[in-house]
Amino acid sequence: MVKELAKPHGKEGKEEKVHETLSGVPVKAVYTPDDLKDWNYKEKLGEPGEFPYTRGIHKDMYRGKLWTMRQFAGFGGPEETNERFKYLLAQGQTGLSTAFDLPTLMGYDSDHPKSDGEVGVCGVAVDSLEDVEILYKDLPLDEVSTSMTINGPAPIIFCMFLANAKKRGFDWKKLNGTLQNDIFKEYIAQKTYLIPPRPAVKLIQDMIVFCTREVPRWNTISISGYHIREAGSTAAQELAFTLADGFAYVDYGIEAGLTVDEFAPRLSFFFNSHIDFFEEIAKFRAARRIWAKRMRDHYGSTNERTLKLRFHTQTAGCSLTAPQPENNIVRTAIEALAGVIGGTQSLHTNSMDEVLGLPTQKAAHIALRTQQIIAYETGVANVVDPLAGSYYVEWLTDEMERQANEYFQKIEEIGGVVSGIEKGFFMKEIADAAYRFEQKMMSGDRHFIGLTSFKEEAPGSQIEILKIGPEYQERQTKRITALKARRDNEKVANTLQALKEACAGNKATFPRLLDCVEAYATLGEICDVLRDVWGAYRENAVL
C-alpha cells in the first residue's frame, strides 16, 4: 500500500507554496527577456571552446570525443579490485577510478588497532607498494586513464603508483590520470586528514613541482566539491568553496616557484551532480566562466589550457534512498544527464545499492549502462550546450556566479582558505545549510520518493548487498607481516629517517617519499613519520 502526498495549498484561502531550487534559490513560474536585462552573448557565453568557456571547453564537445566513463571501484583487497577493474573495462568503461578503504585514507596499515573492522569495507586496502603491484596487475597504465580518490596520504599512494609503473617499464611522461590530493576539502567536509593544513600544503607543493617536471600529463590535484555537497552544502557553496580551494592551490603553486601556466593546466575539478536538474547545469556552466575570468584577470594567464576548467562529475550519493532502492536508478540517470548537458569531461554514475553498501557487480553494471544509454541513445551528445539561451538557465547561471562571488569576498576578508579552515568558517556554513535543508524535508516541503513520500508500508523488493568479511583484514595483516620479514629493514629505516629530516628541514619531500616506497616501507610507517614531525590534526569544534 502506498501513502499519497498531501494536497498542496491552492486558492482555497491558504498561502501557496514558494517554489525554489534544491538549494533554496527562489524561482519564478516563468522567465522572460526581462530577467536578462543588459545580458551580452559574447561576454556571458561566447562560442563553445572559446573564452569564457561557459558553453564548454571544446568546440565540438562530445561530437569529437565522449566523456570518460569512469566507474568508481574498490573493495576488499587489491586482488578483488583488480578483478572488478578488468570486468568494467571489458564492459566498455574507458577509465579506472580507485576507491580506498578508511584505514588507507587515514594513513593506517591494515594491522593497526584503529583499522579493525574497516579493512576493505569502503574501498580497497593498500598498505605497501606490494598491494599496488597487485591492484594494477596486467592493466595498461600507459593506455588507460587512472584516477585515485585519496587525499591525506595522496603523495605516498601516488609514489607507489609511480614505483610500480617504473618496475613495469612504463615511461612516467606517458602516464595519464588524476590524483584527488585535495586536502582542503578534507578539513572542510570529509575529515580524512593526517596532519595540520599548513604542512599538508607543503607535501602538495613538493608533489606539484616534481610532477610538473617528471609526470607532465598527470592531473596533480582534483579539486573536489563533491564531498562538500555530500556534507550538506548548497550548490552555490559547493561552487564557491571548491573554486576558492582551487585559487588557493594556484597561489601555493606560485609560492613554490612555478608560473601559473606551468602547473595550472594540470589542475582538474570534481563536482557533485545533484537531483535539481537545472540548478546543476547552471552550476557547471558558471564554474567554467568564473575560473576562466580569474585565471586571466587575476593571475594573468594567456594559456588556453590554464583558462579551461576541466571537471569530473559523480552523481549524488546523498540523493539515494535505502527504501525502494530501484528508484535510485532513475535519480542517477537524471543526475548523470545534468552532468553531460553541463559539459563534464568524465562521469561516474552511482549504483542503486550504494546507500546500503559497496556496489555489487550487477548494480555497477546497470550504472555503467546508464551512461552508455545517455551517450548512444538520447541524442544529447549531438549538440553542444543545448540549453544555452534558455532564459531560466542563463538567469540561474548568472545567479550561481553572483552567489559564488559573494563567498569569494567573505573568504578573502577572513584571510583565505587556510584561515577559513582554522576558524571553522566553511564547516559552519555547510552545517547551517544542511540544517535548513533537513528542516524543509521534515516539514514536508521537500519530498524524497519512497523515503518521505509515497512510502510503502510493506518492505519493497530485496536486493543483493555486497558484504566485506574479516578475511580481507586477516589476509592483509599476513601480507604485511611477510613483507616486513623479507624486506631490507635497515634500508627502510634509513629512508624513513631521510624523510623525517626532509620534513623537519623544510626540504623537498617527494623524492624522499619515493625512496621510502621503493624500499617497501608501509603506508602507516611513512604516515607515522609525518605525524611525528608535524603532529596529528585535531579539528576545533564549531557550533
Backbone torsions as a table, in degrees:
resi	resn	phi	psi	omega
1	MET	NA	138.5	-177.0
2	VAL	-111.6	133.6	175.8
3	LYS	-87.4	123.8	-177.8
4	GLU	-77.4	160.9	173.3
5	LEU	-67.7	149.8	171.9
6	ALA	-67.7	149.2	179.8
7	LYS	-68.0	135.1	177.1
8	PRO	-70.3	153.8	177.3
9	HIS	-67.2	135.9	-179.4
10	GLY	-120.4	-134.6	-176.0
11	LYS	-94.7	15.4	-177.5
12	GLU	-82.6	24.1	176.5
13	GLY	103.0	-9.7	-179.4
14	LYS	-98.1	151.4	-176.1
15	GLU	-64.8	133.3	-179.9
16	GLU	-77.9	147.9	-177.3
17	LYS	-62.2	140.7	173.1
18	VAL	-82.9	125.7	-178.5
19	HIS	-91.3	137.9	-178.3
20	GLU	-152.5	165.5	176.8
21	THR	-71.2	173.6	177.7
22	LEU	-56.5	-32.6	-178.3
23	SER	-86.9	-0.7	176.7
24	GLY	94.6	14.3	175.9
25	VAL	-80.8	118.4	179.6
26	PRO	-63.1	137.0	-179.7
27	VAL	-128.7	146.2	178.6
28	LYS	-83.3	169.3	-179.8
29	ALA	-72.1	-29.6	-178.1
30	VAL	-150.0	146.7	179.2
31	TYR	-117.9	143.3	-174.3
32	THR	-133.9	176.4	176.3
33	PRO	-55.9	-24.4	179.1
34	ASP	-63.4	-22.4	179.1
35	ASP	-82.7	-4.8	180.0
36	LEU	-125.7	43.7	179.5
37	LYS	-63.7	139.4	-178.5
38	ASP	61.3	18.6	179.9
39	TRP	-76.9	131.8	-174.8
40	ASN	-119.1	121.2	-176.0
41	TYR	-57.7	-49.4	-175.6
42	LYS	-64.9	-40.1	-178.5
43	GLU	-71.7	-42.8	-174.2
44	LYS	-86.1	-33.7	-173.7
45	LEU	-119.7	-66.6	-169.9
46	GLY	70.7	-175.6	179.7
47	GLU	-84.5	153.7	174.0
48	PRO	-55.7	138.2	-178.7
49	GLY	81.3	4.7	179.4
50	GLU	-127.1	154.2	178.9
51	PHE	-53.5	135.7	6.9
52	PRO	-94.1	19.0	173.3
53	TYR	65.7	20.1	176.1
54	THR	-56.5	-36.4	-174.1
55	ARG	-88.1	0.7	179.5
56	GLY	128.5	156.7	-174.1
57	ILE	-89.0	-9.0	178.7
58	HIS	-122.1	146.8	-176.7
59	LYS	-61.2	-43.5	-176.8
60	ASP	-108.0	0.9	178.3
61	MET	44.0	-121.8	-170.5
62	TYR	-76.9	-9.8	171.4
63	ARG	-64.7	-34.8	179.9
64	GLY	-81.9	-43.6	-178.8
65	LYS	-158.5	130.0	176.4
66	LEU	-67.6	160.0	174.0
67	TRP	-61.2	155.7	175.4
68	THR	-73.8	127.6	177.3
69	MET	-92.5	105.1	-169.0
70	ARG	-123.2	88.2	179.7
71	GLN	-78.1	130.7	178.5
72	PHE	-63.6	131.5	179.5
73	ALA	-144.3	141.2	177.2
74	GLY	163.2	119.9	174.8
75	PHE	-165.1	154.6	178.2
76	GLY	62.4	-131.6	179.4
77	GLY	-101.4	178.0	-178.2
78	PRO	-63.5	-28.0	179.0
79	GLU	-62.4	-48.2	-177.0
80	GLU	-66.4	-38.9	-179.6
81	THR	-69.3	-38.0	175.8
82	ASN	-58.9	-40.8	177.9
83	GLU	-65.4	-40.4	178.8
84	ARG	-65.2	-40.8	176.5
85	PHE	-55.8	-49.1	-176.8
86	LYS	-64.6	-37.0	177.8
87	TYR	-63.9	-47.5	-177.4
88	LEU	-65.2	-39.3	177.3
89	LEU	-63.5	-38.3	178.9
90	ALA	-67.1	-24.1	-179.8
91	GLN	-89.6	1.9	176.1
92	GLY	107.6	4.8	174.7
93	GLN	-64.9	146.7	-173.9
94	THR	-115.7	6.0	177.1
95	GLY	-158.3	154.1	178.7
96	LEU	-98.3	143.7	176.1
97	SER	-139.3	120.5	-170.7
98	THR	-105.6	125.5	173.7
99	ALA	-100.9	137.1	-179.5
100	PHE	-111.3	153.0	-179.0
101	ASP	-75.8	170.2	-174.0
102	LEU	-62.5	-44.7	177.1
103	PRO	-56.6	-41.2	178.4
104	THR	-64.0	-43.9	179.1
105	LEU	-60.2	-32.1	-177.1
106	MET	-94.1	-1.1	176.7
107	GLY	79.9	32.5	177.6
108	TYR	-118.5	142.8	175.3
109	ASP	-73.5	162.0	-177.0
110	SER	-66.1	-20.1	179.7
111	ASP	-94.3	5.9	178.3
112	HIS	-77.5	142.0	179.4
113	PRO	-53.8	-34.3	-179.8
114	LYS	-70.5	-13.5	-179.6
115	SER	-88.1	-9.6	-172.7
116	ASP	-57.5	124.6	178.7
117	GLY	85.8	-4.8	-176.9
118	GLU	-115.8	-2.2	-175.0
119	VAL	-69.2	120.9	177.8
120	GLY	74.5	7.0	-171.5
121	VAL	-79.0	-48.6	-177.7
122	CYS	-108.1	11.9	179.7
123	GLY	171.4	-171.9	-177.6
124	VAL	-84.5	142.7	176.5
125	ALA	-84.8	127.4	177.2
126	VAL	-130.6	118.0	-177.8
127	ASP	-112.8	-22.8	-176.6
128	SER	-159.2	176.6	176.0
129	LEU	-56.5	-33.5	179.2
130	GLU	-57.9	-40.8	178.6
131	ASP	-65.6	-39.2	179.8
132	VAL	-67.8	-35.3	176.3
133	GLU	-60.3	-38.7	178.2
134	ILE	-74.8	-41.2	-175.4
135	LEU	-57.6	-42.5	-176.2
136	TYR	-108.6	22.4	-178.6
137	LYS	-60.3	132.9	175.2
138	ASP	67.2	7.6	179.2
139	LEU	-92.8	139.6	-175.8
140	PRO	-80.0	81.4	-172.2
141	LEU	-63.7	-20.1	178.0
142	ASP	-90.5	-1.5	-179.3
143	GLU	-116.1	-31.4	-176.7
144	VAL	-108.6	138.4	178.2
145	SER	-74.1	134.6	-175.9
146	THR	-119.4	128.2	177.7
147	SER	-114.9	141.8	178.9
148	MET	-130.2	119.3	-175.8
149	THR	-95.1	86.8	179.5
150	ILE	-152.6	152.4	-171.7
151	ASN	-131.7	-68.5	-178.2
152	GLY	-51.3	-55.8	178.7
153	PRO	-92.3	20.0	-172.9
154	ALA	-54.8	-46.8	179.9
155	PRO	-60.1	-32.4	-179.8
156	ILE	-70.1	-48.4	178.8
157	ILE	-60.9	-38.8	179.4
158	PHE	-67.0	-36.4	174.5
159	CYS	-59.6	-39.3	176.8
160	MET	-62.7	-41.5	178.3
161	PHE	-61.7	-45.8	-179.3
162	LEU	-66.1	-42.0	-179.6
163	ALA	-62.9	-40.2	177.5
164	ASN	-65.4	-44.3	178.8
165	ALA	-60.6	-40.6	179.3
166	LYS	-63.2	-43.6	179.7
167	LYS	-62.7	-32.2	-178.3
168	ARG	-88.4	-0.3	174.6
169	GLY	88.6	13.9	178.9
170	PHE	-81.7	140.0	175.5
171	ASP	-77.7	120.9	-179.1
172	TRP	-55.9	-32.4	-176.7
173	LYS	-71.0	-10.7	177.5
174	LYS	-102.3	-5.2	-178.9
175	LEU	-73.3	138.4	-177.0
176	ASN	-132.3	126.6	178.8
177	GLY	173.4	-166.1	-173.3
178	THR	-142.1	134.4	171.0
179	LEU	-109.3	128.6	-178.3
180	GLN	-61.1	-61.3	166.2
181	ASN	53.8	27.6	-178.3
182	ASP	-103.2	90.8	-174.8
183	ILE	-75.1	-25.7	-179.0
184	PHE	-61.0	-43.3	-177.8
185	LYS	-70.0	-18.6	174.0
186	GLU	-67.4	-46.4	178.1
187	TYR	-66.3	-33.8	-176.9
188	ILE	-77.0	-38.8	-167.0
189	ALA	-136.8	-58.9	-167.0
190	GLN	-81.5	-33.2	171.7
191	LYS	78.4	15.3	173.9
192	THR	-95.6	76.8	-178.7
193	TYR	-113.8	166.6	179.3
194	LEU	-114.8	-57.2	-169.9
195	ILE	-124.1	169.8	-180.0
196	PRO	-61.2	160.7	-173.9
197	PRO	-57.8	-43.8	-172.2
198	ARG	-67.0	-46.6	173.6
199	PRO	-67.4	-28.8	176.5
200	ALA	-62.4	-37.6	177.0
201	VAL	-64.2	-36.4	178.3
202	LYS	-58.6	-43.1	178.3
203	LEU	-61.3	-40.9	-179.3
204	ILE	-68.7	-41.1	177.7
205	GLN	-58.6	-45.8	-178.8
206	ASP	-62.3	-38.6	-179.7
207	MET	-68.6	-41.6	179.1
208	ILE	-60.2	-44.8	179.9
209	VAL	-61.0	-45.7	-179.5
210	PHE	-62.5	-49.1	-175.2
211	CYS	-69.4	-33.6	177.8
212	THR	-57.3	-33.6	-177.7
213	ARG	-94.6	-34.5	-170.2
214	GLU	-108.7	-27.0	-178.2
215	VAL	-131.5	66.0	-166.1
216	PRO	-67.4	-18.4	-178.8
217	ARG	-93.6	0.0	-176.1
218	TRP	-87.8	135.4	173.7
219	ASN	-80.9	110.2	-169.3
220	THR	-75.8	-26.1	176.3
221	ILE	-140.5	132.9	169.4
222	SER	-107.2	97.5	-172.5
223	ILE	-72.1	119.9	-160.7
224	SER	-110.5	118.6	169.7
225	GLY	-95.2	-10.1	-173.9
226	TYR	-56.6	-50.3	-175.4
227	HIS	-72.7	-27.6	174.8
228	ILE	-63.2	-42.1	178.9
229	ARG	-70.1	-40.5	179.4
230	GLU	-63.4	-26.9	179.0
231	ALA	-76.4	-10.5	175.7
232	GLY	120.3	10.0	-178.5
233	SER	-72.4	164.8	169.6
234	THR	-80.7	171.1	176.9
235	ALA	-62.1	-41.6	-179.1
236	ALA	-67.8	-37.1	176.4
237	GLN	-65.5	-44.2	176.9
238	GLU	-57.2	-47.1	179.7
239	LEU	-59.8	-51.2	-174.6
240	ALA	-68.7	-47.3	-176.0
241	PHE	-67.7	-36.8	179.4
242	THR	-66.7	-47.5	179.8
243	LEU	-67.7	-35.8	175.9
244	ALA	-61.7	-40.6	174.8
245	ASP	-60.7	-42.4	179.0
246	GLY	-60.8	-44.2	177.8
247	PHE	-61.0	-38.9	-179.8
248	ALA	-64.7	-42.0	177.7
249	TYR	-63.5	-36.3	175.3
250	VAL	-61.5	-45.2	178.4
251	ASP	-58.4	-43.2	-177.8
252	TYR	-71.7	-31.4	175.2
253	GLY	-65.6	-41.1	176.7
254	ILE	-65.5	-41.0	177.8
255	GLU	-59.6	-31.6	-179.6
256	ALA	-77.6	-2.1	174.5
257	GLY	105.2	5.5	179.2
258	LEU	-97.0	155.8	171.0
259	THR	-86.7	157.3	-175.3
260	VAL	-59.2	-37.2	-176.8
261	ASP	-80.7	-7.5	174.1
262	GLU	-76.2	-36.0	-171.9
263	PHE	-123.0	-27.7	-175.2
264	ALA	-61.5	-30.2	176.1
265	PRO	-60.4	-16.8	179.6
266	ARG	-104.5	19.7	167.7
267	LEU	-96.4	130.3	177.0
268	SER	-125.0	174.9	-176.0
269	PHE	-128.3	161.9	-176.4
270	PHE	-140.1	110.7	-176.5
271	PHE	-114.3	157.0	173.5
272	ASN	-87.1	140.5	170.6
273	SER	-113.8	105.4	-174.7
274	HIS	-89.5	-171.8	-167.7
275	ILE	-85.9	-15.6	177.2
276	ASP	-79.6	98.3	-168.6
277	PHE	-52.5	-53.8	-173.9
278	PHE	-74.8	-35.7	178.8
279	GLU	-62.0	-40.3	-179.6
280	GLU	-67.7	-43.4	178.1
281	ILE	-60.4	-43.9	178.5
282	ALA	-61.9	-39.8	179.4
283	LYS	-60.8	-46.6	-179.3
284	PHE	-63.5	-41.7	-178.6
285	ARG	-67.0	-41.6	178.9
286	ALA	-64.4	-37.2	-178.6
287	ALA	-58.5	-45.6	-179.6
288	ARG	-62.5	-43.0	-177.5
289	ARG	-65.6	-44.5	-179.2
290	ILE	-62.4	-46.9	-177.8
291	TRP	-62.2	-45.1	-178.4
292	ALA	-61.3	-44.2	179.8
293	LYS	-62.5	-45.3	-177.2
294	ARG	-66.2	-42.4	-178.8
295	MET	-64.7	-36.8	179.8
296	ARG	-78.6	-51.3	-168.9
297	ASP	-82.3	-33.3	-178.3
298	HIS	-94.9	-43.5	-175.8
299	TYR	-97.2	-8.4	174.1
300	GLY	75.4	21.2	-179.1
301	SER	-74.6	140.3	172.5
302	THR	-118.7	4.6	-178.7
303	ASN	-83.9	120.3	-178.4
304	GLU	-56.8	-36.3	-178.6
305	ARG	-69.0	-28.9	175.6
306	THR	-72.9	-38.7	-175.4
307	LEU	-71.6	-24.3	-175.2
308	LYS	-85.1	117.9	175.9
309	LEU	-82.7	116.9	177.9
310	ARG	-103.4	138.6	-177.5
311	PHE	-146.1	150.1	171.2
312	HIS	-98.8	149.4	179.5
313	THR	-126.1	139.8	169.7
314	GLN	-126.9	136.0	177.9
315	THR	-65.0	159.8	-166.6
316	ALA	-78.2	116.0	174.7
317	GLY	-65.8	-35.2	-176.6
318	CYS	-73.7	-6.4	176.8
319	SER	-90.4	-9.8	-176.6
320	LEU	-80.5	151.0	-179.0
321	THR	-124.0	143.8	176.1
322	ALA	-71.6	-43.8	173.4
323	PRO	-66.8	142.0	179.6
324	GLN	49.3	59.2	-172.7
325	PRO	-62.1	-22.2	177.7
326	GLU	-62.6	-25.0	176.1
327	ASN	-59.2	-25.6	-177.3
328	ASN	-66.5	-24.3	176.2
329	ILE	-62.5	-41.2	179.7
330	VAL	-67.4	-45.9	179.6
331	ARG	-58.5	-46.5	-178.5
332	THR	-61.6	-39.9	179.8
333	ALA	-62.6	-43.2	180.0
334	ILE	-65.8	-44.5	-179.6
335	GLU	-65.5	-39.3	177.5
336	ALA	-64.9	-39.1	178.1
337	LEU	-62.9	-38.3	176.6
338	ALA	-62.6	-41.4	178.6
339	GLY	-63.0	-39.9	180.0
340	VAL	-68.8	-48.5	178.8
341	ILE	-64.7	-28.3	176.4
342	GLY	-76.7	-9.9	172.1
343	GLY	94.4	33.1	-178.9
344	THR	-67.8	155.9	177.4
345	GLN	-94.6	-24.6	174.3
346	SER	-151.4	161.6	-169.1
347	LEU	-147.9	136.4	168.8
348	HIS	-117.0	128.2	175.9
349	THR	-104.0	124.6	-179.2
350	ASN	-65.4	149.0	176.5
351	SER	-85.6	154.0	-174.3
352	MET	-64.0	-21.4	-174.5
353	ASP	-100.0	6.3	-174.0
354	GLU	-67.9	-20.0	175.2
355	VAL	-74.5	-15.6	-178.6
356	LEU	-104.2	-26.9	-178.0
357	GLY	174.6	-169.8	176.5
358	LEU	-66.2	148.6	-176.4
359	PRO	-63.0	135.8	168.9
360	THR	-74.4	166.2	179.7
361	GLN	-62.2	-39.1	-180.0
362	LYS	-64.3	-44.7	-179.0
363	ALA	-65.3	-39.9	177.8
364	ALA	-64.9	-35.9	178.1
365	HIS	-62.3	-46.3	178.7
366	ILE	-62.8	-41.4	-179.0
367	ALA	-62.7	-41.1	177.4
368	LEU	-66.7	-42.4	178.6
369	ARG	-61.7	-30.7	176.6
370	THR	-58.6	-45.7	177.6
371	GLN	-62.6	-43.2	-175.9
372	GLN	-67.0	-35.8	176.2
373	ILE	-64.9	-43.3	176.9
374	ILE	-59.7	-43.4	-175.4
375	ALA	-69.3	-41.3	-167.5
376	TYR	-109.5	-11.9	-175.3
377	GLU	-117.8	-24.3	-170.9
378	THR	-88.2	-21.7	-177.8
379	GLY	85.4	-0.7	-176.4
380	VAL	-71.0	-18.3	179.4
381	ALA	-80.8	-5.1	-175.1
382	ASN	-79.6	-26.2	-173.5
383	VAL	-125.5	134.9	-179.9
384	VAL	-79.2	131.8	175.6
385	ASP	46.1	61.8	-171.5
386	PRO	-66.6	-16.9	-179.6
387	LEU	-94.0	1.4	177.5
388	ALA	-57.3	138.4	179.7
389	GLY	92.8	-12.5	172.9
390	SER	-64.4	126.4	-179.1
391	TYR	-56.8	-41.9	-178.6
392	TYR	-68.1	-48.3	-177.2
393	VAL	-63.7	-41.3	179.3
394	GLU	-68.3	-39.9	176.4
395	TRP	-62.2	-43.2	-177.2
396	LEU	-70.2	-34.7	174.3
397	THR	-61.6	-44.8	177.1
398	ASP	-62.5	-38.3	-179.3
399	GLU	-66.5	-39.8	176.3
400	MET	-61.3	-43.4	179.1
401	GLU	-64.5	-41.6	-179.5
402	ARG	-61.5	-47.8	-179.4
403	GLN	-64.6	-38.1	178.3
404	ALA	-63.1	-42.9	179.8
405	ASN	-62.9	-34.5	175.3
406	GLU	-62.4	-40.9	178.7
407	TYR	-68.6	-38.2	178.2
408	PHE	-58.3	-39.5	178.8
409	GLN	-64.3	-43.6	179.1
410	LYS	-63.2	-43.0	-178.8
411	ILE	-64.2	-40.3	177.1
412	GLU	-63.4	-39.6	-178.3
413	GLU	-66.5	-29.1	179.9
414	ILE	-92.0	3.9	173.1
415	GLY	104.4	10.1	176.8
416	GLY	102.6	-177.4	-171.8
417	VAL	-65.8	-48.2	-177.4
418	VAL	-63.4	-42.4	176.2
419	SER	-62.6	-38.4	177.8
420	GLY	-63.3	-37.6	176.0
421	ILE	-65.6	-47.3	-176.9
422	GLU	-64.9	-30.0	180.0
423	LYS	-90.7	-5.5	178.3
424	GLY	78.6	16.3	-176.3
425	PHE	-61.7	-51.2	-176.0
426	PHE	-63.9	-43.6	-177.1
427	MET	-62.2	-40.2	-179.4
428	LYS	-70.0	-40.1	178.7
429	GLU	-60.8	-43.4	-179.7
430	ILE	-68.8	-43.3	-179.9
431	ALA	-61.0	-40.2	179.4
432	ASP	-66.0	-40.8	179.2
433	ALA	-65.6	-41.7	179.6
434	ALA	-63.8	-38.1	179.6
435	TYR	-66.1	-41.8	178.5
436	ARG	-62.3	-41.3	179.9
437	PHE	-65.9	-41.3	179.3
438	GLU	-61.5	-39.7	177.2
439	GLN	-61.0	-43.1	179.7
440	LYS	-65.1	-38.9	-179.8
441	MET	-67.7	-43.8	-177.7
442	MET	-69.0	-28.2	-179.9
443	SER	-81.0	-11.6	-178.1
444	GLY	95.0	0.3	178.2
445	ASP	-70.9	-24.5	177.5
446	ARG	-118.4	136.4	-176.8
447	HIS	-115.6	135.8	169.8
448	PHE	-120.2	111.3	-173.9
449	ILE	-62.8	127.2	-178.7
450	GLY	91.7	-20.6	-179.1
451	LEU	-106.3	-54.1	178.7
452	THR	-110.4	-17.8	-178.5
453	SER	-136.9	150.4	-178.2
454	PHE	53.1	43.0	179.3
455	LYS	-73.8	149.0	177.4
456	GLU	-103.7	126.1	-177.8
457	GLU	-67.4	-37.6	176.6
458	ALA	-92.0	146.1	179.7
459	PRO	-57.2	141.2	178.0
460	GLY	-78.1	-162.4	-177.9
461	SER	-65.6	143.7	178.4
462	GLN	-89.9	138.5	177.9
463	ILE	-119.9	155.8	179.3
464	GLU	-67.4	140.5	177.8
465	ILE	-121.1	133.2	177.6
466	LEU	-78.2	121.5	-178.9
467	LYS	-112.5	136.8	179.7
468	ILE	-105.2	117.3	-176.9
469	GLY	-93.0	177.9	-177.5
470	PRO	-71.5	-11.0	-177.4
471	GLU	-63.3	-28.3	179.0
472	TYR	-68.8	-42.0	177.7
473	GLN	-64.5	-40.3	179.1
474	GLU	-62.6	-42.9	-179.6
475	ARG	-66.5	-42.9	179.3
476	GLN	-64.5	-39.5	179.4
477	THR	-63.5	-43.5	177.8
478	LYS	-63.6	-38.1	-179.4
479	ARG	-65.3	-41.6	178.5
480	ILE	-63.2	-44.5	-179.6
481	THR	-60.0	-45.5	180.0
482	ALA	-65.5	-39.6	179.1
483	LEU	-61.2	-47.0	-177.6
484	LYS	-66.2	-25.9	-179.6
485	ALA	-76.1	-27.9	-173.9
486	ARG	-108.6	-14.4	-178.8
487	ARG	-76.6	170.3	176.0
488	ASP	-84.7	94.1	-173.6
489	ASN	-69.5	-25.5	175.3
490	GLU	-67.4	-41.8	177.4
491	LYS	-63.9	-40.6	177.8
492	VAL	-59.7	-46.6	-179.0
493	ALA	-61.5	-40.3	-179.2
494	ASN	-66.5	-41.7	-179.5
495	THR	-68.8	-37.0	177.9
496	LEU	-66.2	-37.6	178.2
497	GLN	-66.8	-39.8	177.8
498	ALA	-64.4	-37.8	176.7
499	LEU	-64.1	-43.6	-179.6
500	LYS	-59.8	-42.4	-180.0
501	GLU	-67.2	-37.1	178.4
502	ALA	-65.5	-42.5	179.1
503	CYS	-64.6	-45.7	-177.9
504	ALA	-69.1	-29.9	-177.0
505	GLY	-96.8	9.0	178.7
506	ASN	57.4	40.3	178.1
507	LYS	-101.8	174.3	-179.3
508	ALA	-62.1	124.2	-175.0
509	THR	-94.1	-28.4	-171.0
510	PHE	-62.8	-44.2	177.1
511	PRO	-60.8	-34.2	178.7
512	ARG	-69.7	-37.2	176.3
513	LEU	-62.5	-41.1	177.9
514	LEU	-60.3	-42.8	179.1
515	ASP	-61.5	-43.0	179.8
516	CYS	-61.4	-45.9	-177.4
517	VAL	-64.5	-44.0	-178.4
518	GLU	-68.3	-21.1	174.3
519	ALA	-84.9	-1.1	-179.7
520	TYR	70.0	32.7	165.6
521	ALA	-65.5	146.2	-177.9
522	THR	-83.9	162.8	177.8
523	LEU	-56.6	-46.0	-178.7
524	GLY	-63.3	-39.0	179.0
525	GLU	-63.8	-41.8	-179.5
526	ILE	-68.2	-44.4	-179.4
527	CYS	-66.1	-30.1	176.1
528	ASP	-63.6	-35.0	175.8
529	VAL	-63.2	-44.8	-179.6
530	LEU	-63.2	-43.6	179.6
531	ARG	-67.3	-33.4	179.4
532	ASP	-66.6	-40.6	-177.6
533	VAL	-77.7	-45.8	-170.4
534	TRP	-107.6	-9.9	-179.0
535	GLY	85.5	152.6	175.6
536	ALA	-82.8	140.3	-177.6
537	TYR	-77.7	136.7	175.0
538	ARG	-125.8	120.8	-175.5
539	GLU	-76.6	140.7	172.9
540	ASN	-79.5	132.8	179.3
541	ALA	-66.6	139.0	179.3
542	VAL	-123.2	125.4	-179.7
543	LEU	-111.7	NA	NA
